Amino acid sequence: MPEAGRAGHAGRRAGAWHAVVLVGTLAVAGPGLPSEIGTLADLRARGATPMTGSELRTLLVGNRVRTSGGRAWTYGADGTLAFVTEQRTGLASRAGSGTWRIDDDGTACLRLVRRVALEATVNEFCSRVYQLDRAYYSVIPHPARDDGAKAHRFEVIERNP
């Protein structure tokens, strides 16, 4: 099975489905995402702060989050990850699994696997999560255009006690 590229880059395609996802969160704009917040520069200009590893673990571990792109992610305490892409009426949902890790500096990395029949797609990427008031945004850094990196909003939809 082919492995994904370097952190921050989309993985290699081994099957018919190619995931472009974040902390699981790669939807540029959608419901609830203010149009004036689209990039890391926009977040910084509004005073958003990067979350620490400890803060991010508290926010995500054992909980389920949803992105503005219709993806739902569940972060298991054991480092496993389950995700579902909620499709519009009449289309099948897509699901997959993987693993996650959060470094002390707040870098969150995912390894995602989506299997269809005997083929699999593997993607790996890392992102930073920023908090702005009560909203959370995932940003996958791009070395050539750091401030232009897209900000992807997500929300916690289920919290485990």
C-alpha positions as CSV (number, residue, x, y, z in Angstrom):
1,M,0.0,0.0,0.0
2,P,1.5,3.4,-1.0
3,E,2.3,5.7,1.8
4,A,1.4,9.4,2.0
5,G,3.8,12.2,1.3
6,R,5.3,14.6,3.8
7,A,3.2,16.2,6.5
8,G,1.1,19.1,5.2
9,H,0.7,17.5,1.7
10,A,-2.1,15.4,0.4
11,G,-1.4,11.7,0.3
12,R,-0.9,9.4,-2.7
13,R,-3.9,7.8,-4.3
14,A,-4.1,4.1,-4.2
15,G,-7.8,3.7,-5.1
16,A,-10.8,5.5,-6.5
17,W,-11.3,7.9,-3.5
18,H,-9.0,10.7,-2.7
19,A,-9.5,12.3,0.7
20,V,-8.8,16.0,1.2
21,V,-9.6,16.4,4.9
22,L,-8.6,18.0,8.7
23,V,-8.2,17.9,12.0
24,G,-9.7,16.7,10.1
25,T,-11.1,19.7,8.4
26,L,-10.6,20.9,4.9
27,A,-13.6,22.8,3.7
28,V,-12.8,26.3,2.6
29,A,-16.1,27.9,3.4
30,G,-19.5,26.7,4.5
31,P,-22.3,27.3,6.9
32,G,-21.1,29.2,9.9
33,L,-17.7,30.2,8.4
34,P,-17.6,33.9,8.1
35,S,-16.4,34.9,4.7
36,E,-13.9,37.4,6.1
37,I,-12.0,34.5,7.7
38,G,-10.5,32.4,5.0
39,T,-6.8,32.3,5.7
40,L,-4.3,32.2,8.5
41,A,-3.6,35.9,7.9
42,D,-7.3,36.6,8.6
43,L,-7.2,34.6,11.8
44,R,-4.0,36.4,13.0
45,A,-5.5,39.8,12.1
46,R,-8.4,39.1,14.4
47,G,-6.3,37.9,17.3
48,A,-6.7,34.1,17.0
49,T,-4.3,32.1,19.1
50,P,-2.7,28.7,18.3
51,M,-3.8,26.0,20.7
52,T,-1.3,24.0,22.7
53,G,-1.1,20.3,22.6
54,S,-2.7,20.0,26.0
55,E,-5.6,22.3,25.0
56,L,-6.1,20.4,21.8
57,R,-6.1,17.0,23.5
58,T,-8.8,18.3,26.0
59,L,-10.9,19.6,23.1
60,L,-10.7,16.5,20.8
61,V,-9.9,13.3,22.7
62,G,-13.0,11.2,23.1
63,N,-15.1,13.7,21.3
64,R,-16.7,14.1,17.9
65,V,-16.2,17.1,15.7
66,R,-17.9,18.3,12.5
67,T,-16.3,20.4,9.8
68,S,-18.1,23.0,7.6
69,G,-17.6,20.5,4.7
70,G,-19.8,17.9,6.3
71,R,-17.2,15.6,7.8
72,A,-17.6,14.1,11.2
73,W,-14.5,12.9,13.1
74,T,-14.3,10.9,16.3
75,Y,-11.0,11.0,18.2
76,G,-10.5,7.9,20.3
77,A,-8.4,8.1,23.5
78,D,-6.2,5.3,22.1
79,G,-5.1,7.4,19.1
80,T,-7.6,5.9,16.7
81,L,-9.8,8.1,14.4
82,A,-13.1,7.3,12.7
83,F,-14.6,9.7,10.1
84,V,-17.7,9.9,8.0
85,T,-18.4,12.3,5.1
86,E,-22.1,13.2,5.2
87,Q,-23.4,13.5,1.7
88,R,-26.3,15.3,0.3
89,T,-29.6,13.4,-0.2
90,G,-29.3,10.6,-2.6
91,L,-25.5,10.1,-2.3
92,A,-23.8,7.5,-0.2
93,S,-21.8,8.5,2.8
94,R,-18.1,7.8,2.9
95,A,-16.3,6.4,5.9
96,G,-12.8,5.6,7.0
97,S,-10.5,5.2,9.9
98,G,-7.0,6.1,10.8
99,T,-4.8,7.4,13.6
100,W,-4.0,10.8,15.2
101,R,-1.3,12.3,17.3
102,I,-1.0,15.7,18.9
103,D,2.5,17.1,19.7
104,D,3.1,19.2,22.7
105,D,3.5,22.3,20.5
106,G,-0.1,21.8,19.2
107,T,0.7,20.3,15.9
108,A,-2.0,17.7,15.1
109,C,-1.2,15.0,12.6
110,L,-3.7,12.5,11.0
111,R,-3.2,9.3,9.0
112,L,-6.3,8.4,7.2
113,V,-7.2,5.2,5.4
114,R,-10.3,4.8,3.2
115,R,-10.8,1.3,1.8
116,V,-13.0,0.4,-1.2
117,A,-13.0,-3.3,-2.1
118,L,-9.3,-4.2,-2.2
119,E,-8.0,-0.7,-2.8
120,A,-7.1,1.8,-0.2
121,T,-6.3,5.5,-0.1
122,V,-3.9,6.7,2.5
123,N,-3.4,10.4,3.4
124,E,-1.2,11.9,6.1
125,F,-1.1,15.6,7.0
126,C,-0.4,17.9,10.0
127,S,-2.1,21.1,10.9
128,R,-2.3,23.7,13.6
129,V,-5.6,24.6,15.3
130,Y,-6.4,28.2,16.2
131,Q,-9.0,29.5,18.6
132,L,-10.9,32.7,17.9
133,D,-13.4,33.5,20.6
134,R,-15.4,30.2,20.8
135,A,-14.6,29.0,17.3
136,Y,-11.9,26.6,16.2
137,Y,-10.0,26.7,12.9
138,S,-7.6,24.1,11.5
139,V,-4.8,25.4,9.2
140,I,-2.5,23.2,7.2
141,P,0.7,25.2,6.8
142,H,2.2,25.8,3.4
143,P,5.9,26.7,3.5
144,A,5.6,29.0,0.5
145,R,2.6,30.9,1.6
146,D,2.1,30.6,5.3
147,D,-0.2,33.5,5.9
148,G,-2.2,32.5,2.8
149,A,-2.9,29.0,4.2
150,K,-6.6,28.3,4.3
151,A,-8.5,28.3,7.6
152,H,-11.1,25.5,8.1
153,R,-13.7,25.9,10.8
154,F,-14.9,23.0,12.9
155,E,-17.1,22.5,16.0
156,V,-17.3,19.9,18.7
157,I,-20.7,18.2,18.3
158,E,-20.5,15.5,21.0
159,R,-18.6,15.6,24.2
160,N,-17.8,12.5,26.3
161,P,-17.8,13.0,30.0
